[in-house]
Amino acid sequence: MAALETDVVIVGVGSVGSMAAWQAASRGLRVIGVDRFSIPGPFSAYAGESRLFRKVYAEGGHYTPLLQRSQDLWRELERRSGTSLLRTTGGAVTFYDEQNPVLARYLTAARDQGLAHELLRGDEARARFPEHVVRDGDVAVFDPEGGYLKSERAVVAALAEATRLGARFLGGRRAHAVEAHGDRYVVRTDQEEIVAGRVIIAQGTGAGAVGRELGVHVAVRPQVLTWFPTVEPQSFSREDLPVFLRRAEEDGRADSARFYGFPSADGWTVKVAGSVYMDEVESMEQPPSWDPSYLDPVMAWVREFLPGLIPEPVRVALCADGYTPDDTGLLGTVPGMEGVAVAVGFSGHGFKMASAIGAVAIELAVDGSTATDVGFMAADRFLAPGTRLSRLALR
């Protein structure tokens, strides 16, 4: 079996792994990235053209430092790649029914972090956002720094910049384990052994095994993304059109109707996706089939709330992510293997922060610390106190 040597091995070169590769290579470190798929690859957490970016975040103000750093790094990657990646000209609007308990968390996060936001109701909201049905009991919260990321383009830009700086990528590899050997680590794949001083585990939908090693189940949940045609050409293409989310409390369930969407990227279709997930799968190596009825909730929401769209999708794309029981990522070093950082399980809201997560993972593995507060994501929080590891199974 071939043996390779490098400074940093990155296992999983997707949303986070590509950013970690860019950050490590920017430091002048030798980098080898390995992935079970091609690089870039299909069926990832970044598939499907775009991802939301929000500064005012209902999940909590503790994400704000990570989001701010991400915004700065996305802009840096734009400058280095000469590619537009983050659009914030239209901002982001979230529609709630006024009784939704998530609304209070959203407003608290905005106030506590001093983030700009506007609250609109009734005719004022209808005039500002004419593409949407605004019911009498609805509240619209506008985030002027929100927008969207061109997710696939961002990953390709990070990979290109890392490659320019000397990083090497090996696709079609199955990583089996990482083992401590003195002050170094060996990553064993089905084709070679790679020896390095530092390792980043960013396997995305392949993180089931490392999750088990860390005492937690990481569930792989696929989702079908959908694009709907416009009734009138260009109707969702105005320059200041915001990305949008809707959370509606129905039948006593705070998030029973939740979907999100984007300005048109092509002038005649609009990406609208619902938080409707398929059954958990073991992995995405054999993408699951799905029944057309799976799309019924999204089509119903489009019919009810977006009258400018034809409620029949003309394009679909499959993506997936890894979910933890508390919907919070695992980001940190492994006890007993302090040169190994894990960055997985971001539960459907990791891409907007991927640039900062990749940077933090490199800082934790290489420097042993980071100035960005990510303690709430501690990778060892599900392990028994005092647990020390010397090997991680990756399959």
Secondary structure, DSSP 8 states (H G I E B T S, - for coil): -EEEEEEEEEE--SHHHHHHHHHHHHTT--EEEE-SS-SS-SSSTT-SS-EEE-SS-TT-GGGHHHHHHHHHHHHHHHHHHT---EE-TT-EEEEEETT-HHHHHHHHHHHHTT---EEEEHHHHHHH-TTS---TTEEEEEETT-EEE-HHHHHHHHHHHHHHTT-EEE-S--EEEEEEETTEEEEEESSEEEEEEEEEE--GGG-HHHHHHTT---EEEEEEEEEEEBSSTTTT--TT--EEEEEEEETTEEEEEEEEE---SSSSEEEEEES-----BS-SSS-----GGGGHHHHHHHHHH-TTB-SS-SEEEEEEEEE-TTS--EEEEETTEEEEEEEE--TT--GGGHHHHHHHHHIIIIIS--SS--GGG-TTTTS-TT---SEEE--
